Amino acid sequence: MKFSLLWLLILLFLLSPSVLSHPPLEITVYTSKSFYGLGERVEIYGEVTLDGVPLENIMVALEVRDPLSNSIITRTVETNSSGVYTLSFSLDSESLLGTYTVHVSCSYDGENTSNSSSFDVEHIPSLVLTVETSNEAYKPGETIVIFGNVSYDDSPIQRILVAIEVQDPEGTPIVIRVLETSEQGNYELTLQLTSESEKGEYSVHASANYKDKKTTASTTFQLQIELIADIDGDGVVDIVDLFLAARAWSTSPGDPRWDPRCDLDGNGVINIIDLYLVARDFGKKI
């Protein structure tokens, strides 16, 4: 009797649903953020497991629906060796605002599973900073104008502080200023570089903070060293410039050999000073 009762208990255990059922097939789905702004990239990811063990090479059907339940993304992605699948896409400027839903499903060994998640698309105001220079290239002594604008959600911001840093061609800061924007959100800085300044490309970096947002912008300009002795304007003081100055030697306006390009000191006569200036800069290049 006791033996029969024991077998009956064993039989009931073997026939119980927990023993007869397959190990659970599960799929998860997440997004990298709970909300996104228009133009941002949405990242979707998840994992497929069987009884907690990751499944590789499982095809996952993925669908994204907009706030009106219209299907905007339909893809099939495959899990990697860790059982993870991923998908990313960008929201264009015409995307609807509201809640989007993500539906995923997969099958394995005759068993199906599915899951869903959601994310919101919101209008996120952007902080925009611009920086420009009045010219692309300058000569020593010329006035360099650095200017720009700060706006938030397409509206100018007044009395916001803008940090400006100018770096020389070696990347060394040579000018650091903090400016305040006008009622129109504009700012401006003027400066001059001397003949002792290093020629080459200078960089301008601007930054501003507003409502816990930070933005930066940058631009560049060239400092070109002027060679007044480059008479023919080819960018180098050489034998040609020396020849031109010598040919116009001792002439003044009205003389057949007069060449105003050779009057380097602007005194109205080509003399020893002009020849000296050519000799001084001989071999120099812009």
Secondary structure, DSSP 8 states (H G I E B T S, - for coil): -HHHHHHHHHHHHHTSHHHHS---EEE--EES-SEEETT-EEEEEEEEEETTEE-SS-EEEEEEE-TT--EEEEEEEE--TTSEEEEEEE--TT---EEEEEEEEEEETTEEEEEEEEEEEE----EEE--EES-SEE-TT-EEEEEEEEEETTEE--S-EEEEEEE-TTS-EEEEEEEE--TTSEEEEEEE--TTS--EEEEEEEEEEETTEEEEEEEEEEE----TT-TT-SSB--HHHHHHHHHTTT--TTSTT--GGG-TT-SSS--HHHHHHHHHTTT-B-
